[in-house]
Amino acid sequence: MRQVVITGTSSGIGLAIAHALLHEGWRVIGLDVAAPSIPHEAFQHVALDLTGGEAVTKAAQSLVDIDAFVHAAGVLRVGNVGALDHAGGELMWRIHVDAATRLADGLIPKMAANGKGRAVFIGSRVAGGMPGRSQYAATKAALIALAKSWAAEVAPQGVTVNVVSPAATETAMLKDANRASATPKLPPIGRLIQPEEVAALVSFLLSSQAAAITGQDIQICGGSSLNR
C-alpha cells in the first residue's frame, strides 16, 4: 500500500486531500496539532505542533517507507506595512516554510534513495503579492523557490516536487477572525475554489502519470490569472 504524509489533515484542504487519497487506497499519516477527524482504518494521526522546530525534524526522521509528502497546513494573518503583525508573521513562517523545510529534509532524501517519490506543497496565488498580505505572500513565495530548487536536485532520482496554488478556497480559514478585515475576492468563475478541486489536482500529481511534472507552481485560480 502506498503511504503518504500529509500535514493539516484536521480541516480544509488537508482534510480534503486525505479523504481523496484514502479513497484511492493510500495509507495516510496525518501530522496535525489538532485532534484527528478521520475515522478510517488506513489513517494514522500523529500529534505534532508544526511550529516545534526540532520536534518536526525528529518526526520526519522517524517516518519510513514514505512514497509521498503533502504540506497542506497553513494559517493566515493580515496587516499593512506600518502595522504588520510580527508574531503572526513568525507563526506563518514557522508553519509554511520552516516546517516544510524540516519535513522535506527528512523525507525527500529517503524517497530519492528509493528511486521514486512525490512532494506537493500547497501555496497560494497571493505569492505574487497582494495588499495587506505581504507576510503571508512571502511565506508562500518561499515555498515556490524551495520546491523548484529541490525539484532540480532530485529529478534524476525519480522524485517530483511541485506547488499547487489555489485562489480563495472555501475553508474555515476564510472565517478566521484574524482576517476579518480582508474579505476574499471571488474569481471570474463567480465562486470560491472548493477543497476537493485542490485535492483532485494533488492526487494527480502524486500519481505515476505525473512523473514528468516537476518544479512547477500550478494555479487553481478560477480565471483570476486570465488578464495577466
Salt bridges, closest charged atoms under 4 A:
GLU54 OE2 - ARG102 NH1 3.35
GLU90 OE2 - ARG94 NE 3.21
ASP98 OD2 - ARG102 NE 2.87
ASP176 OD2 - ARG77 NH1 3.74
GLU197 OE2 - ARG191 NH2 2.69
